[in-house]
Amino acid sequence: MRIRVDGEICQGHTLCAMSAPDLFVLSDEDGHAQAIHEEVPAGQEDRAREAVRSCPEQAILVLSDEPAVGAVR
């Protein structure tokens, strides 16, 4: 599982970092989140999914390693 934060959408609510502090870091300048590592470490997938669900702006993208069928975000 891979994740990425869309910096154009993130509004710095910090909910992702609260639900998965080992996966996200917040900018000191504007509070926007970034994924610490794009590849989610084994055993952290549930925390990553919770962070995705908690984002009110839907700024966290889950990137699939599967071949794309149609449009993939």
C-alpha positions, 0 to 999 in steps of 0.5 A: 500500500502506498499513500501520498498527500495532495498538497494542493488539497490539504488544509492542515486539519492534522487529523491524519497525523493524529490518527497515524503519527508514524505515517505523516509529518506536519509542516512547521510553516503551514501545518500541511501534512506529508507522508513520511514514506510513500510505502506504508510499512507492514502492519500500518495499513489500518492506520493509513486507512483510518487517516484516509477516512479522517481527512475532511478534504480527502487529500490523502491518495491511496496509490495502487500497485495494481495495473490501472483499469480506467482512471486511477487517482 
